[in-house]
Amino acid sequence: MKNAKRLIPYIFPLLGFILIILVMNGYQFFKLKRDVNDNLIQEIGEVELRELKMFFSDAEEMLLLIRDWGRNDVLLRNGPVSLHKKLIPLLDRQQLISGLSIASEKGEEYLLYRNDAHFIARHSVLQGQETLQSYTEWDENILITGEWQAKNSYDPRNSRWYAGSGSGDKVQWTGVYPLPETMTPGLTSSISWVTQEDKPLHMVCALHVSLDRIEKILSRGRDKPQSLIFLVRPDESFLLLNRNTTSGSGSTGDAEAVQNLIGKWREMQHPIRKLVRIGNEKQRWIATFYEVGQNDNLSWVGVAARNGELVGWLDKSLFSLDLVELVVAVGGGILILFFMKRSGLLFHRKEKKNAKARLNDYLLRGEGGTVEFKSTVRVNLKTGKLGKEIELAWLKAVVALLNSDGGSLLLGVNDSGEVCGLDMDNFDNTDRCLLHVKNLLNQHIGAEYSPFIDISIVTQEKGDVVMLECLKAASPVFLKIGSNEEFYIRSGPSSVKLSPSQIVNFVQQQKK
């Protein structure tokens, strides 16, 4: 029982050490899980959506190029055959565009779209109540491989992309609808201009993009974490674009989560690249949003995922505390306690005298190699005015003590060893006095030496005393006065300035 009682002072620190290890591991786990979660969702947005953002930008630049051709009258001048030969290379370079349309306010239209490995060009001309459509099929060498015609009541001016084309430099994007000829679901971007002919015409050019081509961008040769990618239109309706989730794109749960994320995002004033978090059906979701498109008709691409699906692997690999780590922690704690006990640092450390007792010891000892007195911090007693020379005088003493064997400087004690206080310095309070002393030390000696200087104010019956207790510094200390530096050491009760050659000899002797 007696031995057990002796162990009690050691057991509690050891248990505390183990508890700290456990708390730190738990905190690191949850912090790491959150950080990995955030980094993964942002990485999807930055890396996986890079091609999608580039595609939207490239499509709009292509529309602006075609508009410039149209304005300069180099687009329609030589008829449909010349037009198709000009546009086929453009579509051939941009594989993600399904087709391209150019229409005028008179109802005439040129449509170029892909059909497997070939391109098909359709020229539509209004003839009374009917529309004559002439088709030509082109191979990869831009050679005609087939021709045919059809008649119907088609009018391009009634198309969604024509009606929403706007005017000027603005590129407009439609919602999802069946694309011309192919009837596959997709989006269309369009731009309009006015020709420079004698009788100007309002023209519209449109690029058609099927959704399956957008999905190709999002799933091209990459192993993605479980995530939802969706397109947010300007009216804040959305369209799920990929099928990267276990529940499948378009499931009720996914659609509801995306809708709630967009609602929270709207409440946050539509931030870009900032993480959005919600709880939905007892699951935590995280999302981030990125801009696509240009000008006023801006859309956004969002990336969302369940927390568990992104970082579920962490639960298996990090949450269980390694037994080896725990054993090492316990063994290390026991070893540390043992050495602290042997060295007398544990429970038997001698208490340091309080500041007032130390001050009395210095006053009884009087000035010498390790103790010096100064009457004031900043006031010249002969003139009664502030004097920089007074501050530099005690700063020289501090430098000398740091360069020698350490010691104490007392401010507010006269040469006779009597406490005179700091009233002459006229500080508002002791805090102001301490701040002034510390600023002078940082300015003229350096903040890097603050660990070697203990500063305190001791209140006596006759007044306050600033007590600076200095340890011997690990490296030479210089007093900075403007652009000059001076080196001092203690020689008896005085601080002596050394010349450069004397500094070299002093430092060499200290090393020996």
Secondary structure, 3 states (H helix, E strand, C coil): CHHHHHHHHHHHHHHHHHHHHHHHHHHHHHHHHHHHHHHHHHHHHHHHCHHHHHHHHHHHHHHHHHHHHHHCCCCCCCHHHHHHHHHHHHHHHCCCCCEEEEEECCCCEEEEEEECCEEEEEEEEEECCEEEEEEEEECCCCCEEEEEEEEECCCHHHCHHHHCCCCCCCCEECCCEECCCCCCEEEEEEEEEECCCCCCCEEEEEEEEEHHHHHHHHCCCCCCCCCEEEEECCCCCEEECCCCCCCCCCCHHHHHHHHHHHHHHHHCCCCCCCCEEEEECCEEEEEEEEEECCCCCCEEEEEEEEHHHHHHHHHHHCCCCCHHHHHHHHHHHHHHHHHHHHHCCCCCCCCCCCHHHHHHHHHHHCCCCCEEEECCCCEECCCCEECHHHHHHHHHHHHHHHHCCCEEEEECECCCCCECCCHHHCCCCHHHHHHHHHHHHHHHCCHHHHHHEEEEEEEECCEEEEEEEECCCCCCCCEEECCEEECEEEECCEEEECCHHHHHHHHHHHHC
